[in-house]
């Protein structure tokens, strides 16, 4: 089953298959895929590997570069104290 067969399916209307098939994705398209605003992504461009052929061309990002950036920003829930622990500490002080 090639890309052409899949494009005729359920996801073809949103163009998701076409974006996944490409290695480089426009920042605006990436924002839609990952449910983040383009403004937020632009704010973090100094941390995300990206490409731009000319100052007026669209910003391009490879999904694997975005995934690497997200992994670097990952925090385990064990690193953050839970609400119960915080309230217990406050109660001990009072």
N, C-alpha and C positions, 0 to 999 in steps of 0.2 A: 504494500500500500504506500504509494508515493505521496509527496506533498500535494500534488494536483488532486488526488482522490480525497485527501483529508480536507482540502480547501472547500470542497463542495459540501462538507458536513456542517455540523452545528456551529463551529467557531469561525467559519469563513466570514460571516457578516461583520464581526468585530475586527477582523484582520489580524487576530492573535497568531495564527499559524504563520502568516507572512512575516511578522515581526520576529518570531522565534527562529524561523528559517534563516534570517539574516544574522550575521555576526555582530554588526554594529547597529545600534538602535538609537533613534533620535531621543534626546532627553525628554521631550514632551510625551513620546510614546512610552518610554520607560516609566514616567510618572504615572501614567494610566495603568500600566501593568502592575506596579507595586503599590498602588493606592497612596501615593505621596504627591504633594503638590510640586509642580515644576520649580516654584520659588524656593521650596525647602531644599530640593536637590541642588539648585544653583548656589544656595548658601554654603553647601558642603563640597563644591567642586574642587576646592584646594585639597580635599582628602580623597576624592574619587578620581581614578585614572580616566581621562576623557580625551577626545580627539576633536580637532576643528581645523579644517583645511585652510580657511581664510577667516578673517574677523567677522565676516557676514554670513558664513556658512553655518548650518545647524551644529549644535554640540552633539557629538556621538559618544555613546558609551557601550562597551561590551558587557553583556550580562554577567560574565564571569568576574569582571572587574567590580561591578556593583555588588555581586555576592561577596567578594573578598572584603569590600568596605563594610558591608553589613556584619560580616563575621568579626571584623576587628572591633565593631561597636557593640557586639553581643555582651550581655551581662546575665549571668546566671541568677536565678531568683534567690539562691542561697547567699549571694553577696549582699543583697539588700535585706536589712532586718525587717521582719514583718510587723504589722501594726500591733499585734499582741505584745511582742517584745518591747517595742517603744513605749506602749502604755504602761507596762509593768515597770520599766525603768523610771518613768515619770512618777508613778505611784510610790515607788521606794523613796524618792527624793522628798516628796510631800509628806 
